[in-house]
Amino acid sequence: MWMDGALVDAADAKVSVFDHAVLYGDGCFEGIRTYGGRIFKLETHLRRMYDSAEKIRLEPAYTKDEIARAIRETVAANGVVDGYIRLVFTRGVGTLGLHPFRCPRAGAFIIADTIQLYPPELYQNGMNVIVAKRPRVPIACLDPAIKSLNYLNNILAKIEAIDANVLEAIMLNTAGYVSECTGDNIFAIKDGVIYT
């Protein structure tokens, strides 16, 4: 993996317990796929990542070009062909308390690895899901365009799914409309039209 400017073994990667990402879930991330050794829509993901950082007023320690190079370097070093990249910006080490601007330098790390979310047969045959009892956090409270490190809302819905002996839960918004799944986007095809 890559951490704050250098490739490191995963066993040697350390995030301080005083990093506000650990203390408060203060940071943002992007999940990026690789297919056949090619990174899927890297520029789009980087733009979204830096937009998330701007919305939470987190100033990344690295430029987009530096992060793009680091991602390519990490993918190559790990030999990932078909896999998943997790890019994370943390608020950085700071004092106890919520004040985000007492963290002088944001942290960054990149993980590149293989991923299998579901057994292969489910991609052909489908799967059973539940509708979570707990709705998504309202847009007025947290902009869903910000991919923040605070995923507790999704994790609680995932626990509902696990307790129901299924792999996924559909999450509704507070008005009762379909929002997303716990870790997946959801779409439907009706009369040849894709709805998201």
Secondary structure, DSSP 8 states (H G I E B T S, - for coil): -EETTEE--GGG----TTBHHHHH--EEEEEEEEETTEETTHHHHHHHHHHHHHHTT---SS-HHHHHHHHHHHHHHHT-SSEEEEEEEE--B--SSS-GGG--S-EEEEEEE----S-HHHHHH---EEE-SS----TTTS-TTS-BS--HHHHHHHHHHHHTT-SEEEEE-TTS-EEEESSS---EEETTEEE-
